[in-house]
Amino acid sequence: MIAIDEFQTMSGDRNANHVKLLNKIHGGGYPAPIFVIATGLSDTLGVVERMGISRTKLNAVHSLGALSEEESRALIEGWTEHFQIPSGPWQDDLLDMA
C-alpha cells in the first residue's frame, strides 16, 4: 500500500514521471497487491482527475471509513487468492493491523 496524504498538493499532469508511476500501479501494472490511497481535502478528487489516475467518471471513487473485521478478512483472503500468495501467519498479522 502506498498512502499519500495531502494529495491535493500534488503537482504535475499525466506526463509527469510520478504520475506515470501512479498510473501503472493503478492499472495493475505490477504483479503484486500494490495499491495507492490518496487522501486529502475536498479538492483531492480534482487532482486525481487531472492526473487521470482513477476512474472518477465511472463513479469508481469512494470516500472510505474503516472496514469491518469481516470486510478486512475478505480483502486479505482475496489478495491471497488473486496474487497466489502462500497462506501463512502474515495473514493474521495483517488482519490485526487492519
Secondary structure, DSSP 8 states (H G I E B T S, - for coil): -EEESSGGG----TTSHHHHHHHHHHTT-SSS---EEE--STTHHHHHHHHT-S-GGGT---------HHHHHHHHHHHHHHTT----THHHHHHHH-
